[in-house]
C-alpha cells in the first residue's frame, strides 16, 4: 500500500508514525545505494516465511507490474542480500511493533470509550 515505495503511502494508510518513518528511512537507504525497495520488499515477502503462503501486489502501471513479476523469478545480488539484512536488523528490527494490525479496532474502541464517558 505504498509504504515501501518512493511515492509513500496514502494519507489513509493505517500504519503508525513509527512504521511510516522506518519505511521512509528504508526507502532512502535503498535509493542512495541504487536498490529498488519494492523489489527487495517483494522478494522478502515471497521468500522469508512459509507461514504466509500469499503475497498480494498492485501496481499503478503495467511497467511496475512487469517489474514485480520479474522480481518473483530473479535472484537477489549479494549487495541486495546485504541490504535486506541491514534493513531487517537496523531499521525494521528496532520497531517496537512492526505491524498496524488492530489499529483500526483500537481506534474504534477509544472513540466508543470517549462517547460513553460523554453520555455519562
Helices and strands as residue ranges (DSSP letters): H 17-33, H 37-47, H 62-73, H 78-86, I 87-91, G 92-94, H 103-119
